[in-house]
Amino acid sequence: MNKNLIKFAAIFGLTAVVAHAQFASNIGVTSNYVWRGMTYTDDEAAVFGGLDYSNGGFYAGTWLSTMTSNTEVDLYAGFSGETGSSEYDIGVIRYSYLDTADDDYYELYGSLTFSGLTIGGAYTIESQATDTAAGQEAFIEGDVYLYASYSIDLAETIGEGYSLTGTVGQYLWDDDGVGGVDIDYNHLLLELSKDAGDLGTFTLSGSFVSSDFINTGFMDDDDPRFFVTWSKEF
């Protein structure tokens, strides 16, 4: 969270260019930790938070979240800025899990934003996960995630502080699956957010997945998931 879009907000939202070094932190809670269309808490709640440093266009930080029976700790660093009417963000992130061994992996990510539209992607450059002949491994070297996101300010239609964001994404696993079953999948995320100032930000989300490998042992179902999130930055 994201490794869901919670996480994209917490991590990639740190890309504002500042004129001097500064620290920032964030905390939050969600009724379901959904990232890139998949739940990482078996549809249960999670608590998350992060600490970040920025200086000019450079930023670095850490983000952690509770999981079903694990704790995720991410480390990341990158550079963001503006060119003309567009904004860019590039960086690298390490995903690690405290209660399991050999599951850490690294992604190189980048995005470009213009006129409310963000197009981006991530590539797994290194992974501790073992790529076996059995297939159906995820988060191994060579995996690709692509997404496009568009945000609309609803201040004039609903009220001040409201926004609507839609994201479509596709995970292209380097592994080609088992028995001819392609494990690639597509997902859609819709988020209605309210910036409540000092009270933080409240978000109602709906996540939808389309895949051929439901009930094959990799993803249990493609049921729509609806969840609420509260987050606050300091």
Buried (B, 14 or more C-beta within 10 A) or exposed (E): BBBBBBBBBBBBBBBEBEEEEEEBEBBBBBBBBBBBBBBBBEBBEBEBBBBBBBEEBBBBBBBBBBBEEBEBBBBBEBBBBEEEEEBBBBBBBBBBBEEEEEBBBBBBBBBBBEEEEBBBBBBBEEBBBEEEEEBBBBBBBEBBBBBBBBBEEBEEEEEEBBBBBBBBBBBBBBBEBBEEBBBBBBBBBBBBBBEEEEEBBBBEBBBBBEBEBBEBEBBEEBEEBEBEBBBBBE
